[in-house]
Amino acid sequence: MRKCTSSTTQRAKGVARIQLLDFQQSAANKLFDGFISYFERGADMISGRPLPFVGQLKAVTGAGKTPVLADVIGRLRPGIVLWTTKFGSVVDQTATNLSTGGKYNHLLGPSPLEVLKFGDIPSAVVWRRILSQESGLTVLVSTVAAWFSNEKDERLNVHRVNPDWGDRSRWDQLRGERRRPLWVVYDEAHNTTQEQVDLLDELLPAGFLIASASPVKGKLNQYLTLLSEEERKSRFVSIPTRAVVDAQLLKSTIALADYDSPDEAMIVDVANRREALEAQLRKCGEGFSPKAIYVVEASNTTKSVESRPVFIWNTLTKKARETAQSVAVCTNTKELPKGAIRVKTIDELSEDLIHIIFNKKLQEGWDDPTVYVCYLDGETSSATRIQQVIGRALRQPGGSHFADEDLNTAYFYVKAPTDALERIVDELKEELRIYRDDDDPDDFEPFQVKNERKAIPKAAVREMYDGNLTIPRLQLELPSPEVLAKGLARHTYGFSEEDRAAAGRALVNIVSVRTGEVDEQEIDLFESTRVSCGTFLQQQIRALSKNCLNAMNPALFVNAKLQQTACYKSKALEHYKQVAQDTVSEYENHVHFTRLEDPDQELYVLGPYQPSGSVKKEFEHAAHPYYDSKSFNNDELDFARALDNSGYVWARNKDRLDYGIPLPVKSGTSSQFFPDFVWWVKEVVWLLDTTGKFILDDKVRTKLLTTPAPIRIGLVVRGKLNPSLKPVSSDGWSVLRFRLGNAGPESFDELADALSALIEES
């Protein structure tokens, strides 16, 4: 029976503690390394004041900005963190996730640690303790509105003097009476104004961490202009969208349905689409219900005219026959029909409310991956409207793709002006491409964006092959868990205090005003920002190879020597940085593939193929009667025709969706290998890839090509290569596969000759 889940990833089941994925850890490390680099060379100065570090994190929605930022500030202790964002709902979520028991709490490091809402500090005693404390980490989560207003600042509590709390406002006390460095985290910062930035800068923070794709403003932009071009670039850390999609945190496809029909028909189709998706999820054994959202521009209309939220509600309950108990109205509409459920906040959205009507009120801070379908009311003339709500539908439920591509797709129903859809699609693609990796080509598109006026039917497996074409699933395995443990033990030392001290200094002014006296001192951030050697070693190994860290018992990092704390850039941590590299190298030398032992998941069974376009390419010996023209580039199409002429059955294998194996060594952002083609020849299953994207990485190539029977891997590239993989001719083809200890290339004049050689070896 065909499995509904991805061929390579089992769906998440109640993971209590979130661990950073490779690309998230890499982004966190880059931000932190930027901090180290800035203060190591000496902070810039204006009028005797060390200027704050400014780091910016850019990422598509759903990439995990919050855990990345939590990991960074968890290393900036002792300190006070003002974590601020515009939206109250985001503040509530952030405070919950960072607090004790929250899924990101452990990323903030060990005690002493406290997380409070800035507005919920219970007493003056607690506030004085926060200010006077010299160790640990305190995170104050706040809305922007709590400390900034277009009205007079005195209207806000933090700017108002309360005699019970002292003779100065809490804002002034935070600026001048704290005993620890202050860090500002501005989440969802694309709405930041220059005035807000300048007010935050008056707090004299040691640094800013900004989560936004928009340019920084005000004084922060001025501070960045003082840096060299190379240093300035290092402050902007982008998470590649490709990595987020490859990690299956986001849906892989965006479908735009453009209608030229009455609104009622569109809304009924949206309801039907949601219902069909629910049926598909039930077949896969999933218990959640997919949601549909309906975005309106105005909550109320002129007198005697039905408001748009009411019109949509009536259409859903009367035309689409949805129950009133399944529809939520989250707008400020004055009058709703009898029985309509009004929802004021995100917290009131229950699992039973599967149709949600809203305006801008819910466009930010709403994190629900079960949203699949989005209806945009009225005319959509640009991609801006879609961009504003796209984050509500892009997240992938369970963080794992389904084999059924419909369940990896976000559906948007729009009514565009004549001939406007193509322009809208182009604008949307351009927006989604801004988070590119350096290795991505300029025309790289992380999502498949398709115009879905009519669903493209799947290509079924030919009857003679249905249920019979299988591939063993593979897993990574070490020959013995003691291999890494012994190496680690040999290089674990007890370091002296001198070797654990900071190699340089990073001075930040702390100005404390008490009893009318001004106490100025400089705090050395390098000396005060310490980390346990074991924690640092784990972070370094994870950044290099998450598979390696997962192969090690966490207890290996907990002993008296590794519990010593050390400063960044100290001799001790530089030693453990090298130990991490040696450990990962040892892992890569010993890891190998074995067949997956789980009896429920051990075999991948080929299922129907979902075309991406309507132009068919028919084949005689393929497992499916046809594929679409969009499934092939020129080299792939030539290769497909050669496979078809071989007489053995083959299938096109879709990236991210079909059969894949874990990479023993990460290549760029890729942690899995999805071959372009699967070819069943006699007793062998060949996994063949024609792009050549892995063959330049020697570590990947030598490990990837060695697999247990019946699987064999062949990497194919147009042109002839020498033993060093350098091109010597653009004619012919080269094939790499593991044979008798040799993974070097073999060149052929024709593809038919190359395939004949593989057939003889099968």
Rosetta blueprint (number, residue, H / E / L):
1 M L
2 R L
3 K L
4 C L
5 T E
6 S L
7 S L
8 T L
9 T L
10 Q L
11 R L
12 A L
13 K L
14 G L
15 V L
16 A L
17 R L
18 I L
19 Q L
20 L L
21 L L
22 D H
23 F H
24 Q H
25 Q H
26 S H
27 A H
28 A H
29 N H
30 K H
31 L H
32 F H
33 D H
34 G H
35 F H
36 I H
37 S H
38 Y H
39 F H
40 E H
41 R H
42 G L
43 A L
44 D L
45 M E
46 I E
47 S L
48 G L
49 R E
50 P E
51 L L
52 P L
53 F E
54 V E
55 G E
56 Q E
57 L E
58 K E
59 A L
60 V L
61 T L
62 G L
63 A L
64 G L
65 K H
66 T H
67 P H
68 V H
69 L H
70 A H
71 D H
72 V H
73 I H
74 G L
75 R L
76 L L
77 R L
78 P L
79 G E
80 I E
81 V E
82 L E
83 W E
84 T E
85 T E
86 K L
87 F L
88 G H
89 S H
90 V H
91 V H
92 D H
93 Q H
94 T H
95 A H
96 T H
97 N H
98 L H
99 S L
100 T L
101 G L
102 G L
103 K L
104 Y L
105 N H
106 H H
107 L H
108 L H
109 G L
110 P L
111 S L
112 P L
113 L E
114 E E
115 V E
116 L E
117 K E
118 F H
119 G H
120 D H
121 I L
122 P L
123 S L
124 A H
125 V H
126 V H
127 W H
128 R H
129 R H
130 I H
131 L H
132 S H
133 Q L
134 E L
135 S L
136 G L
137 L E
138 T E
139 V E
140 L E
141 V E
142 S E
143 T E
144 V H
145 A H
146 A H
147 W L
148 F L
149 S L
150 N L
151 E L
152 K L
153 D H
154 E H
155 R H
156 L L
157 N H
158 V H
159 H H
160 R L
161 V L
162 N L
163 P H
164 D H
165 W H
166 G L
167 D L
168 R L
169 S L
170 R H
171 W H
172 D H
173 Q H
174 L H
175 R H
176 G H
177 E L
178 R L
179 R L
180 R L
181 P L
182 L E
183 W E
184 V E
185 V E
186 Y E
187 D L
188 E L
189 A H
190 H H
191 N H
192 T L
193 T L
194 Q H
195 E H
196 Q H
197 V H
198 D H
199 L H
200 L H
201 D H
202 E L
203 L L
204 L L
205 P L
206 A L
207 G E
208 F E
209 L E
210 I E
211 A E
212 S L
213 A L
214 S L
215 P L
216 V L
217 K L
218 G H
219 K H
220 L H
221 N H
222 Q H
223 Y H
224 L H
225 T H
226 L L
227 L L
228 S L
229 E H
230 E H
231 E H
232 R H
233 K H
234 S H
235 R L
236 F E
237 V E
238 S E
239 I L
240 P L
241 T H
242 R H
243 A H
244 V H
245 V H
246 D H
247 A L
248 Q L
249 L L
250 L E
251 K L
252 S L
253 T E
254 I E
255 A E
256 L E
257 A E
258 D E
259 Y L
260 D L
261 S L
262 P L
263 D H
264 E H
265 A H
266 M H
267 I H
268 V H
269 D H
270 V H
271 A H
272 N H
273 R H
274 R H
275 E H
276 A H
277 L H
278 E H
279 A H
280 Q H
281 L H
282 R H
283 K H
284 C L
285 G L
286 E L
287 G L
288 F L
289 S L
290 P L
291 K E
292 A E
293 I E
294 Y E
295 V E
296 V L
297 E L
298 A L
299 S L
300 N L
301 T L
302 T L
303 K L
304 S L
305 V L
306 E L
307 S L
308 R H
309 P H
310 V H
311 F H
312 I H
313 W H
314 N H
315 T H
316 L H
317 T H
318 K H
319 K H
320 A L
321 R L
322 E L
323 T L
324 A H
325 Q H
326 S H
327 V E
328 A E
329 V E
330 C E
331 T L
332 N L
333 T L
334 K L
335 E L
336 L L
337 P L
338 K L
339 G L
340 A L
341 I E
342 R E
343 V L
344 K L
345 T L
346 I H
347 D H
348 E H
349 L L
350 S L
351 E L
352 D L
353 L L
354 I L
355 H E
356 I E
357 I E
358 F E
359 N L
360 K H
361 K H
362 L H
363 Q L
364 E L
365 G L
366 W L
367 D L
368 D L
369 P L
370 T L
371 V E
372 Y E
373 V E
374 C E
375 Y E
376 L E
377 D E
378 G E
379 E E
380 T L
381 S L
382 S L
383 A L
384 T H
385 R H
386 I H
387 Q H
388 Q H
389 V H
390 I L
391 G H
392 R H
393 A H
394 L H
395 R E
396 Q L
397 P H
398 G H
399 G H
400 S L
401 H L
402 F E
403 A L
404 D L
405 E H
406 D H
407 L H
408 N H
409 T E
410 A E
411 Y E
412 F E
413 Y E
414 V E
415 K E
416 A L
417 P L
418 T L
419 D L
420 A L
421 L H
422 E H
423 R H
424 I H
425 V H
426 D H
427 E H
428 L H
429 K H
430 E H
431 E H
432 L H
433 R L
434 I L
435 Y L
436 R L
437 D L
438 D L
439 D L
440 D L
441 P L
442 D L
443 D L
444 F L
445 E L
446 P L
447 F L
448 Q E
449 V E
450 K E
451 N E
452 E L
453 R L
454 K L
455 A L
456 I L
457 P L
458 K L
459 A E
460 A L
461 V L
462 R L
463 E L
464 M L
465 Y L
466 D L
467 G L
468 N L
469 L L
470 T E
471 I E
472 P E
473 R L
474 L E
475 Q E
476 L E
477 E E
478 L L
479 P L
480 S L
481 P L
482 E H
483 V H
484 L H
485 A H
486 K H
487 G H
488 L H
489 A H
490 R H
491 H L
492 T L
493 Y L
494 G L
495 F L
496 S L
497 E H
498 E H
499 D H
500 R H
501 A L
502 A L
503 A L
504 G L
505 R L
506 A L
507 L E
508 V E
509 N E
510 I E
511 V E
512 S E
513 V E
514 R E
515 T L
516 G L
517 E E
518 V E
519 D E
520 E E
521 Q E
522 E E
523 I E
524 D E
525 L H
526 F H
527 E H
528 S H
529 T L
530 R E
531 V E
532 S E
533 C H
534 G H
535 T H
536 F H
537 L H
538 Q H
539 Q H
540 Q H
541 I H
542 R H
543 A H
544 L H
545 S L
546 K H
547 N H
548 C H
549 L H
550 N H
551 A L
552 M L
553 N L
554 P H
555 A H
556 L H
557 F H
558 V L
559 N L
560 A L
561 K L
562 L L
563 Q L
564 Q L
565 T E
566 A E
567 C E
568 Y L
569 K L
570 S L
571 K H
572 A H
573 L H
574 E H
575 H H
576 Y H
577 K H
578 Q H
579 V H
580 A H
581 Q H
582 D H
583 T H
584 V H
585 S H
586 E H
587 Y H
588 E H
589 N H
590 H H
591 V L
592 H E
593 F E
594 T E
595 R E
596 L L
597 E L
598 D L
599 P L
600 D L
601 Q L
602 E L
603 L E
604 Y E
605 V E
606 L L
607 G L
608 P L
609 Y E
610 Q L
611 P L
612 S L
613 G L
614 S L
615 V L
616 K E
617 K E
618 E E
619 F L
620 E L
621 H L
622 A E
623 A L
624 H L
625 P L
626 Y E
627 Y E
628 D E
629 S H
630 K H
631 S H
632 F L
633 N L
634 N H
635 D H
636 E H
637 L H
638 D H
639 F H
640 A H
641 R H
642 A H
643 L H
644 D H
645 N H
646 S H
647 G L
648 Y L
649 V L
650 W E
651 A E
652 R E
653 N L
654 K L
655 D L
656 R L
657 L L
658 D L
659 Y L
660 G L
661 I E
662 P E
663 L E
664 P E
665 V E
666 K E
667 S E
668 G L
669 T L
670 S E
671 S E
672 Q E
673 F E
674 F L
675 P L
676 D L
677 F E
678 V E
679 W E
680 W E
681 V E
682 K L
683 E L
684 V E
685 V E
686 W E
687 L E
688 L E
689 D E
690 T L
691 T L
692 G L
693 K L
694 F L
695 I L
696 L L
697 D L
698 D H
699 K H
700 V H
701 R H
702 T H
703 K H
704 L H
705 L L
706 T L
707 T L
708 P L
709 A L
710 P L
711 I E
712 R E
713 I E
714 G E
715 L E
716 V E
717 V E
718 R E
719 G E
720 K E
721 L E
722 N L
723 P L
724 S L
725 L L
726 K L
727 P E
728 V E
729 S E
730 S E
731 D E
732 G E
733 W E
734 S E
735 V E
736 L E
737 R L
738 F L
739 R E
740 L L
741 G L
742 N E
743 A L
744 G L
745 P E
746 E E
747 S E
748 F E
749 D L
750 E L
751 L H
752 A H
753 D H
754 A H
755 L H
756 S H
757 A H
758 L H
759 I H
760 E H
761 E H
762 S L
